[in-house]
Amino acid sequence: MNIKDMFSGKYPDDLNKSETRKKVIKIAWPALVELFLVQLCTLIDNMMVGKLSPTALASVAYCTQPRFLLLCVFVALNSGATAVIARYKGANNKEDANEAFAQSLIMTFWMSIILSVTGYICSERLVVFMGAESGLAIRYATEYMQIQMAGFIFNALTLTISAGLRGIGKTKISMYYNLTANVINVILNYLLIYGKFGFPKMEVAGASLATVIGQVVSFIIAAAVVMNKKSYLYVRFKSIVKINFDMCRKILKIGIPAMGEQLMLRFGLIVYTLTVTSLGEKLYATHQTALNIMGLSFMNGQAFGIAATSLIGQSMGYKRPDHGKAYTYECRRYGMIFSIVLAIFLVVFNREIMSCFTDDEYIIDTGCKLLWIVAINQPIQAGQLIVSGALRGAGDTMTVAVSTFLGMAILRPIGSIIAVKVLGLGIMGAWAAVLIDQVVRSVIVYARFAGEKWKKIEI
């Protein structure tokens, strides 16, 4: 793989470049809008909560990694579901695509019940483990986490429906129901956090309740979409009460390595987060704010990664991995353009961005420095996410899991510990470890994609 290929790609003779780009954009732009809105909603939550106090902002942050740790099970299952459904769509096998979708919903339903009950019971222990120390922070964080767990099943099922729709290239639908949920969330944030227009002033708990109500609405709309007989993916009652072990095996064959990837990712992030929390509540609030902004910058790579997953999966279904490779090159080209523009924006407007979250000058000044690292990371991060998405679409979740293990479970946490505890570099040293992690993961997935082995994976 050379630099020219990275931007132009190699096209099979029977694949039109213009049509290829249209397909990429058709899938990527709704996914980009959807992901942007979801993350923007999280940012608005943090902006509103941050106006209460640094303790309130840190309290929400203490819940982030435990919640994502529980969600990683469904992210993994959904990786398998998307890849399997995409292959059946490419092979024009609607019946098996729907069977795979039904089985993914069954697994999500039962796992979400188990994990939501566990998470609710263990909420206080989880936030204390994540570093909450003061009585107020523990109370805020526990309330936030318990409300999240009460609505966990709706969030999990909606994610699975979205994963199925992505497998057939229908990202616009999930954009619409997530847009609706986010609008509801933002409105209820204002009403419930500050107690406006007669609503109770719930502060941090209000932010969590607003999020859950938005998730419930999103699930209702998503469920209505796949219960429509005209939909390519159509859920029938009898299809979601009978377990098909062979289909579950196919999904789990791809999903289990992805689950390992997600668990390692969360393990690394928890160790990394605990290292940062040791720097104090105010620096942790700064870290979480910059992390949320970086999360918003993920949207570019994730959106084109979704397009790569869907298109390469469908290409594998109709036995044309060379088409999938061309689609991936186009995803990377667009991802690079977006990442450069975003990096410039983060550098030029870093102070204005940080000022949206807090009035604390120390947090703003420190956060501006972190945003320089976020900006430098943009092209590296986008490329890694897109190529990882392509490998998942091909069913090669093991390579992505290995890259995550080396980067997230080893280099980032160990690098941050050395930087903070040994070298005394503080939060800037901890964030330098993020760059090292992204570079290593990029090298691994790029090398794998440049080879031929992923083209021969069967499900």
PLY file of the C-alpha trace (Angstrom):
ply
format ascii 1.0
element vertex 459
property float x
property float y
property float z
element edge 458
property int vertex1
property int vertex2
end_header
0.00 0.00 0.00
1.50 3.34 -0.99
0.61 6.97 -0.40
-0.99 7.33 -3.83
-3.34 4.41 -3.10
-4.34 6.05 0.16
-5.97 8.93 -1.68
-6.91 7.61 -5.11
-7.49 3.89 -4.65
-7.39 1.07 -7.16
-10.57 0.58 -9.14
-11.69 -2.66 -10.81
-12.56 -2.12 -14.47
-16.25 -2.81 -13.87
-16.60 -0.32 -11.00
-17.51 3.28 -11.80
-15.66 5.83 -9.67
-18.54 8.31 -9.63
-21.07 5.65 -8.56
-18.68 4.39 -5.90
-18.37 7.83 -4.36
-22.16 8.28 -4.43
-22.62 5.02 -2.53
-20.05 6.02 0.07
-21.64 9.41 0.64
-25.16 7.95 0.66
-24.29 5.76 3.64
-21.76 8.01 5.36
-23.55 11.36 5.52
-26.60 10.18 7.51
-24.28 8.21 9.81
-22.11 11.30 10.24
-25.11 13.47 11.11
-26.50 10.83 13.47
-23.21 10.30 15.31
-22.56 14.03 15.43
-25.97 14.67 16.97
-25.56 11.89 19.54
-22.18 13.24 20.63
-23.41 16.82 20.45
-26.20 15.86 22.81
-23.60 14.46 25.22
-21.64 17.70 24.93
-24.75 19.77 25.65
-25.43 17.58 28.69
-21.92 18.35 29.91
-22.23 22.06 29.12
-25.44 22.34 31.13
-24.18 20.20 34.00
-20.83 22.00 33.93
-22.58 25.28 34.68
-23.70 23.79 38.02
-20.17 23.07 39.32
-16.96 21.16 38.50
-18.13 18.47 40.96
-21.36 17.99 39.01
-19.42 17.74 35.73
-16.98 15.22 37.21
-19.90 13.21 38.62
-21.28 12.59 35.13
-17.79 11.66 33.95
-17.48 9.00 36.67
-20.40 7.17 35.03
-19.07 7.28 31.48
-16.69 4.31 31.47
-18.87 1.94 33.57
-21.83 2.63 31.27
-19.76 2.08 28.13
-18.27 -1.06 29.67
-21.78 -2.51 29.90
-22.67 -1.27 26.41
-19.58 -2.87 24.88
-21.34 -6.25 24.91
-23.93 -4.90 22.48
-21.38 -3.03 20.39
-19.63 -6.37 19.90
-22.80 -8.31 19.07
-23.80 -5.52 16.70
-20.47 -5.78 14.85
-21.28 -9.39 14.12
-24.88 -8.62 13.19
-23.90 -5.81 10.79
-21.29 -7.95 9.01
-23.58 -10.99 8.68
-26.60 -8.96 7.54
-24.45 -7.06 5.03
-23.22 -10.33 3.51
-26.73 -11.69 3.14
-27.83 -8.38 1.62
-24.95 -8.58 -0.88
-25.94 -12.17 -1.72
-29.57 -11.02 -2.15
-30.69 -13.39 0.64
-33.43 -11.41 2.39
-34.72 -14.35 4.44
-31.40 -15.05 6.17
-30.71 -11.33 6.62
-33.97 -11.06 8.57
-33.19 -14.20 10.55
-29.81 -12.76 11.56
-31.51 -9.52 12.56
-34.10 -11.35 14.68
-31.45 -13.40 16.49
-29.38 -10.29 17.25
-32.46 -8.71 18.85
-33.09 -11.82 20.98
-29.52 -11.83 22.29
-29.61 -8.10 22.96
-32.92 -8.31 24.84
-31.82 -10.93 27.35
-28.32 -9.53 27.84
-29.66 -6.01 28.40
-31.96 -7.23 31.18
-29.12 -8.99 32.98
-26.68 -6.09 32.63
-29.16 -3.34 33.51
-30.10 -5.05 36.79
-26.43 -5.66 37.61
-25.49 -2.08 36.76
-28.32 -0.63 38.86
-27.42 -2.67 41.92
-23.69 -1.89 41.61
-24.02 1.79 40.63
-22.48 3.27 43.77
-19.62 0.77 43.82
-18.85 1.49 40.17
-18.63 5.28 40.55
-16.53 4.99 43.71
-14.20 2.63 41.84
-13.91 5.23 39.08
-12.62 7.79 41.58
-15.64 9.57 43.09
-14.58 10.56 46.63
-16.65 13.40 48.04
-20.12 12.59 49.36
-21.76 14.98 46.90
-19.93 13.54 43.89
-20.85 9.98 44.91
-24.52 10.92 45.35
-24.71 12.77 42.03
-22.92 10.01 40.12
-24.94 7.18 41.69
-28.25 8.87 40.86
-27.10 9.48 37.29
-25.94 5.87 36.84
-29.09 4.31 38.32
-31.36 6.29 36.01
-29.22 5.28 33.03
-29.53 1.62 34.01
-33.31 1.91 34.33
-33.52 2.80 30.63
-30.63 0.62 29.49
-32.73 -1.94 27.59
-34.20 0.72 25.28
-30.75 2.07 24.41
-29.37 -1.43 23.74
-32.25 -2.50 21.48
-32.09 0.75 19.51
-28.38 0.23 18.91
-29.07 -3.26 17.57
-31.79 -2.01 15.23
-29.39 0.67 13.98
-26.70 -1.99 13.43
-29.09 -4.05 11.30
-30.08 -1.05 9.22
-26.41 -0.20 8.67
-25.82 -3.70 7.38
-28.25 -3.05 4.51
-26.93 0.49 3.99
-29.97 2.28 5.48
-28.30 4.83 7.72
-30.73 7.66 7.01
-33.54 6.05 9.04
-31.49 5.84 12.24
-30.43 9.43 11.70
-34.07 10.52 11.86
-35.02 8.73 15.06
-31.80 9.76 16.79
-32.40 13.36 15.73
-35.84 13.21 17.35
-34.41 11.72 20.53
-31.69 14.36 20.74
-34.12 17.26 20.37
-36.23 15.82 23.19
-33.12 15.28 25.28
-31.88 18.86 24.92
-35.28 20.37 25.73
-35.74 18.18 28.79
-32.16 18.91 29.88
-33.01 22.59 30.18
-36.27 21.88 31.98
-35.07 19.19 34.40
-31.52 20.31 35.23
-32.49 23.88 36.14
-36.18 23.36 37.03
-37.67 25.68 34.40
-41.39 26.26 33.65
-42.63 24.40 36.72
-40.50 21.28 36.24
-38.57 19.98 39.26
-34.94 21.11 39.60
-33.18 17.72 39.45
-29.68 18.93 38.47
-27.43 15.96 37.55
-30.27 13.43 37.87
-32.33 15.59 35.50
-29.66 15.31 32.81
-29.74 11.51 33.11
-33.55 11.32 33.04
-33.68 13.56 29.95
-31.26 11.23 28.17
-33.30 8.13 29.05
-36.59 9.67 27.92
-34.95 10.55 24.60
-33.70 6.95 24.29
-37.19 5.56 24.91
-38.65 7.76 22.17
-35.84 6.72 19.83
-36.59 3.04 20.50
-40.32 3.45 19.85
-39.63 5.04 16.44
-36.93 2.49 15.55
-39.20 -0.41 16.50
-42.00 1.02 14.38
-39.63 1.13 11.38
-38.69 -2.56 11.53
-42.26 -3.67 12.30
-43.37 -2.22 8.96
-43.97 -5.05 6.49
-42.52 -2.92 3.68
-39.13 -2.71 5.42
-36.28 -4.92 4.12
-35.62 -5.87 7.75
-39.02 -6.84 9.12
-39.54 -8.11 12.68
-42.26 -10.69 13.20
-43.22 -11.87 16.69
-42.58 -15.53 15.94
-39.08 -14.71 14.67
-37.98 -13.10 17.96
-39.13 -15.83 20.34
-37.37 -18.79 18.72
-33.60 -19.10 19.09
-31.69 -20.17 15.97
-28.41 -21.46 17.37
-26.72 -21.76 13.99
-27.41 -18.11 13.15
-26.35 -17.01 16.62
-23.11 -18.89 16.09
-22.44 -16.98 12.85
-23.05 -13.66 14.58
-20.93 -14.60 17.59
-18.11 -15.87 15.36
-17.54 -12.24 14.40
-18.95 -10.70 17.56
-16.82 -12.52 20.16
-13.47 -11.13 18.90
-15.20 -7.75 18.71
-16.34 -8.24 22.31
-12.77 -8.97 23.31
-11.77 -5.78 21.52
-14.40 -3.74 23.36
-13.57 -5.23 26.75
-9.89 -4.51 26.25
-10.73 -1.02 25.08
-12.81 -0.38 28.20
-10.19 -1.95 30.46
-7.53 0.32 28.99
-9.77 3.37 29.28
-10.64 2.60 32.91
-6.96 2.27 33.88
-6.19 5.39 31.88
-9.08 7.27 33.50
-8.04 6.21 37.00
-4.56 7.59 36.26
-6.05 10.94 35.25
-8.44 11.08 38.24
-5.39 10.85 40.50
-4.48 14.35 39.27
-7.49 15.85 41.07
-11.14 16.66 40.42
-10.54 19.87 38.48
-8.01 18.32 36.09
-10.31 15.35 35.66
-13.15 17.71 34.71
-10.76 19.30 32.17
-9.78 15.88 30.83
-13.42 14.81 30.47
-14.34 18.00 28.62
-11.48 17.54 26.13
-12.40 13.86 25.84
-15.98 14.77 24.94
-14.72 17.16 22.27
-12.44 14.42 20.92
-15.47 12.13 20.94
-17.20 14.60 18.66
-14.18 14.47 16.36
-14.52 10.66 16.19
-17.69 11.11 14.19
-15.82 11.64 10.94
-13.87 8.38 11.13
-16.78 6.43 12.58
-19.22 7.56 9.88
-16.95 6.59 7.00
-16.00 3.47 8.96
-19.70 2.52 9.00
-19.86 3.07 5.24
-16.77 0.88 4.81
-18.27 -1.85 7.03
-21.54 -1.93 5.10
-20.06 -1.72 1.60
-17.22 -4.15 2.11
-19.61 -6.60 3.80
-21.98 -6.44 0.84
-19.04 -6.78 -1.56
-17.94 -9.94 0.25
-21.53 -11.21 -0.06
-21.43 -11.01 -3.85
-17.85 -12.30 -3.96
-16.16 -9.05 -5.02
-13.69 -8.05 -2.28
-11.90 -5.90 -4.87
-15.01 -3.70 -4.96
-14.92 -3.48 -1.16
-11.30 -2.37 -1.28
-12.17 0.45 -3.68
-15.05 1.56 -1.45
-12.67 1.66 1.51
-10.15 3.81 -0.36
-12.90 6.33 -1.06
-13.99 6.30 2.59
-10.42 7.03 3.61
-10.06 9.85 1.09
-13.16 11.63 2.37
-12.17 10.91 5.97
-8.79 12.55 5.44
-10.37 15.72 4.02
-12.79 16.02 6.94
-10.08 15.37 9.53
-7.80 18.11 8.21
-10.63 20.66 8.22
-11.61 19.62 11.75
-8.01 19.84 12.99
-7.72 23.43 11.74
-11.02 24.33 13.43
-9.89 22.88 16.77
-6.63 24.84 16.70
-8.17 28.17 15.66
-11.18 28.10 17.99
-9.89 26.08 20.95
-10.58 28.77 23.57
-14.06 29.48 22.28
-14.84 25.75 22.32
-13.63 25.24 25.90
-15.49 28.33 27.09
-18.77 26.68 26.10
-18.30 24.13 28.89
-17.07 26.16 31.84
-16.20 29.63 33.12
-13.20 28.31 35.07
-10.07 29.89 33.53
-7.77 27.09 34.69
-9.90 24.45 32.98
-10.12 26.57 29.82
-6.36 27.21 29.63
-5.44 23.57 30.23
-8.16 22.35 27.89
-6.83 24.54 25.05
-3.49 22.73 25.27
-5.23 19.35 25.14
-7.13 20.38 22.02
-3.82 20.78 20.19
-3.21 17.07 20.78
-6.76 16.31 19.64
-6.10 18.28 16.43
-2.82 16.47 15.68
-4.59 13.16 16.23
-7.36 13.82 13.67
-5.92 12.26 10.46
-4.36 9.35 12.38
-7.60 8.63 14.23
-9.85 8.90 11.16
-7.76 6.53 9.06
-7.56 3.95 11.85
-11.33 4.00 12.44
-12.17 3.68 8.74
-9.81 0.78 8.01
-10.91 -0.96 11.22
-14.51 -0.59 10.01
-13.59 -2.17 6.69
-11.95 -5.15 8.41
-15.04 -5.64 10.60
-17.22 -5.65 7.49
-15.04 -8.39 6.05
-15.44 -10.36 9.29
-11.83 -9.79 10.38
-12.65 -8.60 13.90
-9.68 -10.49 15.33
-7.12 -8.12 13.78
-9.02 -5.12 15.14
-9.12 -6.80 18.56
-5.35 -7.35 18.50
-4.70 -3.72 17.53
-6.99 -2.54 20.33
-5.28 -4.83 22.82
-1.83 -3.46 22.01
-2.92 0.16 21.79
-5.67 0.52 24.37
-4.97 -2.23 26.89
-1.19 -1.88 26.98
0.33 1.26 25.45
-2.23 3.89 26.49
-2.63 2.89 30.17
1.03 2.01 30.72
2.18 5.10 28.82
-0.09 7.33 30.91
1.11 5.77 34.18
4.75 6.33 33.21
4.04 9.88 32.04
2.05 10.87 35.14
3.51 8.79 37.98
7.15 8.43 36.89
7.98 11.39 34.65
5.62 13.87 36.32
4.32 15.18 32.99
0.77 15.55 34.27
-2.25 15.58 32.05
-0.27 16.50 28.91
1.81 13.36 29.32
-1.32 11.27 29.76
-2.71 12.66 26.51
0.57 12.02 24.67
-0.14 8.34 25.37
-3.32 8.69 23.30
-1.26 9.60 20.23
1.04 6.62 20.72
-1.98 4.32 20.98
-3.54 5.64 17.76
-0.30 5.36 15.78
0.28 1.74 16.77
-3.31 0.70 16.02
-3.11 2.44 12.64
0.05 0.56 11.66
-1.54 -2.81 12.52
-4.85 -2.35 10.68
-3.24 -0.70 7.65
-0.78 -3.58 7.31
-3.57 -6.14 7.53
-5.78 -4.37 5.01
-2.87 -4.11 2.57
-2.66 -7.92 2.53
-5.02 -10.53 1.08
-6.08 -12.69 4.04
-9.18 -10.67 4.97
-10.59 -11.37 1.48
-10.83 -15.10 2.25
-12.77 -14.96 5.52
-15.97 -17.01 5.57
-18.88 -16.66 7.99
0 1
1 2
2 3
3 4
4 5
5 6
6 7
7 8
8 9
9 10
10 11
11 12
12 13
13 14
14 15
15 16
16 17
17 18
18 19
19 20
20 21
21 22
22 23
23 24
24 25
25 26
26 27
27 28
28 29
29 30
30 31
31 32
32 33
33 34
34 35
35 36
36 37
37 38
38 39
39 40
40 41
41 42
42 43
43 44
44 45
45 46
46 47
47 48
48 49
49 50
50 51
51 52
52 53
53 54
54 55
55 56
56 57
57 58
58 59
59 60
60 61
61 62
62 63
63 64
64 65
65 66
66 67
67 68
68 69
69 70
70 71
71 72
72 73
73 74
74 75
75 76
76 77
77 78
78 79
79 80
80 81
81 82
82 83
83 84
84 85
85 86
86 87
87 88
88 89
89 90
90 91
91 92
92 93
93 94
94 95
95 96
96 97
97 98
98 99
99 100
100 101
101 102
102 103
103 104
104 105
105 106
106 107
107 108
108 109
109 110
110 111
111 112
112 113
113 114
114 115
115 116
116 117
117 118
118 119
119 120
120 121
121 122
122 123
123 124
124 125
125 126
126 127
127 128
128 129
129 130
130 131
131 132
132 133
133 134
134 135
135 136
136 137
137 138
138 139
139 140
140 141
141 142
142 143
143 144
144 145
145 146
146 147
147 148
148 149
149 150
150 151
151 152
152 153
153 154
154 155
155 156
156 157
157 158
158 159
159 160
160 161
161 162
162 163
163 164
164 165
165 166
166 167
167 168
168 169
169 170
170 171
171 172
172 173
173 174
174 175
175 176
176 177
177 178
178 179
179 180
180 181
181 182
182 183
183 184
184 185
185 186
186 187
187 188
188 189
189 190
190 191
191 192
192 193
193 194
194 195
195 196
196 197
197 198
198 199
199 200
200 201
201 202
202 203
203 204
204 205
205 206
206 207
207 208
208 209
209 210
210 211
211 212
212 213
213 214
214 215
215 216
216 217
217 218
218 219
219 220
220 221
221 222
222 223
223 224
224 225
225 226
226 227
227 228
228 229
229 230
230 231
231 232
232 233
233 234
234 235
235 236
236 237
237 238
238 239
239 240
240 241
241 242
242 243
243 244
244 245
245 246
246 247
247 248
248 249
249 250
250 251
251 252
252 253
253 254
254 255
255 256
256 257
257 258
258 259
259 260
260 261
261 262
262 263
263 264
264 265
265 266
266 267
267 268
268 269
269 270
270 271
271 272
272 273
273 274
274 275
275 276
276 277
277 278
278 279
279 280
280 281
281 282
282 283
283 284
284 285
285 286
286 287
287 288
288 289
289 290
290 291
291 292
292 293
293 294
294 295
295 296
296 297
297 298
298 299
299 300
300 301
301 302
302 303
303 304
304 305
305 306
306 307
307 308
308 309
309 310
310 311
311 312
312 313
313 314
314 315
315 316
316 317
317 318
318 319
319 320
320 321
321 322
322 323
323 324
324 325
325 326
326 327
327 328
328 329
329 330
330 331
331 332
332 333
333 334
334 335
335 336
336 337
337 338
338 339
339 340
340 341
341 342
342 343
343 344
344 345
345 346
346 347
347 348
348 349
349 350
350 351
351 352
352 353
353 354
354 355
355 356
356 357
357 358
358 359
359 360
360 361
361 362
362 363
363 364
364 365
365 366
366 367
367 368
368 369
369 370
370 371
371 372
372 373
373 374
374 375
375 376
376 377
377 378
378 379
379 380
380 381
381 382
382 383
383 384
384 385
385 386
386 387
387 388
388 389
389 390
390 391
391 392
392 393
393 394
394 395
395 396
396 397
397 398
398 399
399 400
400 401
401 402
402 403
403 404
404 405
405 406
406 407
407 408
408 409
409 410
410 411
411 412
412 413
413 414
414 415
415 416
416 417
417 418
418 419
419 420
420 421
421 422
422 423
423 424
424 425
425 426
426 427
427 428
428 429
429 430
430 431
431 432
432 433
433 434
434 435
435 436
436 437
437 438
438 439
439 440
440 441
441 442
442 443
443 444
444 445
445 446
446 447
447 448
448 449
449 450
450 451
451 452
452 453
453 454
454 455
455 456
456 457
457 458
